[in-house]
Amino acid sequence: MRTLSSFLGAVALVALSLNLGACFGDVSQGGDDKPDAGDSCAAASDNDAVRLALAPACEGCHVNGNKPFFASLAAFESGLVYDERFVKRGDPEGSLLIKMLKGVAPGSYAQMPPGQPYEQLVASGRVTMTIAQVEAWIRDLKAPPVQLDTPSPVEFKVRRLAADEMVVSLMDQLGLALEDFVSTSDPHWRDQAYVVNWNKFFVWPGDWAPGISGQYVSDPRSVERFEALGGGNSLEYRKKDPSFGPSAGQALVQMSQAWCGRAVDKPNNKAVLRFATLADTSTKSPDAVQKNLRNLYLRMLGQPPADAELKELYEQVYLPLEAQSTRLAWVGTCAALIRHPLWITY
């Protein structure tokens, strides 16, 4: 476990690596040319140049999930470039990629990216590669190597949790449910304006029911908070943000404190206080406090703490807050674990 200052430094380091991920990609695989040491955003090959040029329009949906084409150069080449379902080498007119960029593809996804036409993205300057340039690239596309590079199973990869993963995971870990945030007593509550329990820091995506049309959401800040965490909104053509910037950090700090408080205050909820109660203190029940602290670390981070980490968490987070109240001590400890890099990343 890290001290408070080390926590901030670790989170900043994680944020830096996540923010640079889309720029760096995976230059260690695929292509013969390596970027200069001082130019970490340089393309490793012609295919990598196309990947980086298309990324602003595509990586919001395809940097992870079941089609992570833009997660790395290896993923781009093996999953998209040399898959004839999407790209037919030498035949741009017959390539599904070109048809999707033009918005004339068959099937359910006629246009990619959805929402704003690709040509408008070029006109606005969001992307710099035109459809004609993509067609020229396919027309002159080199043959694939005998063995395509694929992501190495032994290579450590990390990404930040997406906003929806944060919401769902945190509710489960803290023993919370939708009913802890909104009033659902009316059997038809999904069909009318629902009441947000005040000051609970409700976080809800704009394109999840209830409230999918927007007219039922009585607390618009719930959607703003979700988008601050990096969540997308398909109804407004807003993509996920895979980086971890100041807005996401601020939203997570507030969310962790509010939700941990809700979990501690919830009657008969054993998620945070499984082996201790608010009546237990470090002087009266030290064993119960230590056991609960170890269990909470394991529950939130998925691994048992080393003795040194548990000692730092206890001395530098729990004890200073316990001097004010045991409730504040457990809320603060819970929130600190949520902001730990091991929780934020996957």
LINRA-V854538 format. One record per residue. RES is the residue in one small letter. SS is DSSP state (a for helix, b for strand, c for the rest). PSI is psi in degrees with one decimal (NA if undefined). Layout:
BEGIN
RES_SS_PSI + RES_SS_PSI
END
This chain:
BEGIN
m_c_144.3 + r_c_158.5 + t_c_172.8 + l_a_-44.1 + s_a_-37.7 + s_a_-34.0 + f_a_-49.3 + l_a_-38.9 + g_a_-41.0 + a_a_-42.0 + v_a_-40.5 + a_a_-39.3 + l_a_-42.9 + v_a_-44.7 + a_a_-41.0 + l_a_-45.7 + s_a_-36.2 + l_a_-39.4 + n_a_-32.3 + l_a_-10.5 + g_a_-43.9 + a_a_-29.1 + c_a_-46.5 + f_a_-41.5 + g_c_-143.5 + d_c_79.7 + v_c_-2.5 + s_c_-9.0 + q_c_138.2 + g_c_135.4 + g_c_146.5 + d_c_-28.0 + d_c_131.7 + k_c_146.2 + p_c_152.6 + d_c_152.0 + a_c_-31.2 + g_c_0.6 + d_c_76.9 + s_c_-9.2 + c_c_5.9 + a_c_146.3 + a_c_142.5 + a_c_-16.5 + s_c_176.7 + d_a_-42.8 + n_a_-37.6 + d_a_-35.3 + a_a_-40.0 + v_a_-42.2 + r_a_-48.0 + l_a_-33.7 + a_a_-36.0 + l_a_-18.4 + a_a_-43.7 + p_a_-26.5 + a_a_-22.2 + c_a_-28.0 + e_a_-18.0 + g_a_-32.9 + c_a_-18.4 + h_a_31.0 + v_c_-13.9 + n_c_-169.6 + g_a_-159.1 + n_a_-5.9 + k_a_68.5 + p_c_57.4 + f_c_-29.5 + f_c_16.6 + a_c_-28.2 + s_c_169.0 + l_a_-40.5 + a_a_-42.9 + a_a_-38.4 + f_a_-45.1 + e_a_-46.6 + s_a_-31.3 + g_a_-23.2 + l_a_-57.5 + v_a_-46.7 + y_c_28.0 + d_c_110.7 + e_c_-10.0 + r_c_-26.4 + f_c_-40.8 + v_c_121.6 + k_c_108.9 + r_c_126.0 + g_c_-3.2 + d_c_74.9 + p_a_-35.8 + e_a_-29.1 + g_a_5.7 + s_c_130.3 + l_a_-33.3 + l_a_-46.2 + i_a_-40.5 + k_a_-38.5 + m_a_-38.5 + l_a_-32.2 + k_a_-10.8 + g_c_26.5 + v_c_21.1 + a_c_147.4 + p_c_162.9 + g_c_-162.9 + s_c_-24.5 + y_c_79.4 + a_c_-27.6 + q_c_134.8 + m_c_132.7 + p_c_156.1 + p_c_157.1 + g_c_-109.8 + q_c_129.8 + p_c_147.6 + y_a_-39.7 + e_a_-31.5 + q_a_-33.8 + l_a_-37.8 + v_a_-44.6 + a_a_-33.4 + s_a_-10.5 + g_c_3.2 + r_c_-38.0 + v_c_154.6 + t_c_-8.7 + m_c_122.0 + t_c_165.1 + i_a_-37.5 + a_a_-36.8 + q_a_-35.7 + v_a_-40.4 + e_a_-42.2 + a_a_-38.3 + w_a_-44.5 + i_a_-38.4 + r_a_-35.8 + d_c_13.9 + l_c_129.3 + k_c_156.2 + a_c_147.7 + p_c_155.1 + p_c_164.0 + v_c_-41.3 + q_c_112.1 + l_c_140.8 + d_c_138.4 + t_c_155.5 + p_c_132.9 + s_c_129.5 + p_c_-17.4 + v_c_-6.7 + e_c_130.4 + f_c_125.5 + k_c_145.3 + v_c_145.5 + r_c_161.5 + r_b_151.9 + l_c_138.3 + a_c_162.7 + a_a_-43.1 + d_a_-34.1 + e_a_-38.2 + m_a_-45.4 + v_a_-51.1 + v_a_-44.7 + s_a_-42.7 + l_a_-38.5 + m_a_-43.3 + d_a_-45.5 + q_a_-34.5 + l_c_4.2 + g_c_30.8 + l_c_159.4 + a_c_170.5 + l_a_-35.5 + e_a_-16.5 + d_a_-9.1 + f_c_-32.4 + v_b_155.1 + s_c_119.6 + t_c_23.6 + s_c_-33.3 + d_c_127.3 + p_c_-18.7 + h_c_27.6 + w_a_-27.5 + r_a_-15.3 + d_a_10.8 + q_c_173.5 + a_c_118.5 + y_c_157.4 + v_c_120.7 + v_b_126.8 + n_c_120.2 + w_c_141.7 + n_c_30.3 + k_c_4.2 + f_c_56.6 + f_c_133.9 + v_c_121.8 + w_c_130.9 + p_c_146.5 + g_c_-19.8 + d_c_22.2 + w_c_139.4 + a_c_141.8 + p_c_167.1 + g_c_16.0 + i_c_-29.7 + s_c_-14.6 + g_c_-24.7 + q_c_-17.8 + y_c_-10.9 + v_c_110.6 + s_c_-10.5 + d_c_88.7 + p_c_-18.4 + r_a_-23.1 + s_a_-38.1 + v_a_-39.6 + e_a_-38.8 + r_a_-41.5 + f_a_-43.5 + e_a_-30.6 + a_a_-31.3 + l_c_-5.0 + g_c_8.9 + g_c_148.2 + g_c_174.2 + n_b_100.5 + s_a_-27.2 + l_a_-26.5 + e_a_12.5 + y_c_36.0 + r_b_123.4 + k_c_164.7 + k_c_148.6 + d_c_108.8 + p_c_-7.6 + s_c_172.8 + f_c_88.7 + g_c_-171.5 + p_a_-38.6 + s_a_-43.6 + a_a_-41.3 + g_a_-43.5 + q_a_-42.6 + a_a_-38.8 + l_a_-37.6 + v_a_-49.5 + q_a_-41.8 + m_a_-43.6 + s_a_-41.1 + q_a_-45.9 + a_a_-44.1 + w_a_-36.2 + c_a_-38.9 + g_a_-40.4 + r_a_-39.6 + a_a_-40.8 + v_a_-37.4 + d_a_-14.8 + k_c_124.9 + p_c_138.8 + n_c_22.6 + n_c_117.7 + k_c_8.1 + a_c_-46.7 + v_c_-43.4 + l_c_77.1 + r_c_-39.5 + f_c_7.3 + a_c_162.7 + t_c_172.8 + l_c_-13.9 + a_c_-16.5 + d_c_133.9 + t_c_170.5 + s_c_-21.9 + t_c_-39.5 + k_c_-38.3 + s_c_63.6 + p_a_-36.3 + d_a_-41.5 + a_a_-41.0 + v_a_-46.1 + q_a_-40.8 + k_a_-41.0 + n_a_-36.7 + l_a_-44.3 + r_a_-41.1 + n_a_-39.4 + l_a_-39.4 + y_a_-47.6 + l_a_-41.4 + r_a_-41.9 + m_a_-34.7 + l_a_-7.6 + g_c_14.3 + q_c_146.6 + p_c_145.9 + p_c_147.1 + a_c_154.6 + d_a_-39.0 + a_a_-38.2 + e_a_-41.1 + l_a_-37.8 + k_a_-43.6 + e_a_-41.5 + l_a_-41.9 + y_a_-47.5 + e_a_-31.2 + q_a_-13.4 + v_a_-56.1 + y_a_-54.4 + l_a_-45.1 + p_a_-34.0 + l_a_-30.3 + e_a_-26.6 + a_c_-23.2 + q_c_-48.3 + s_c_152.1 + t_a_-31.7 + r_a_-48.7 + l_a_-35.3 + a_a_-44.7 + w_a_-34.6 + v_a_-45.6 + g_a_-39.8 + t_a_-43.9 + c_a_-46.3 + a_a_-37.0 + a_a_-38.1 + l_a_-35.0 + i_a_-31.6 + r_c_2.6 + h_c_140.7 + p_a_-30.9 + l_a_-24.8 + w_a_-40.6 + i_a_-31.1 + t_b_163.1 + y_c_NA
END
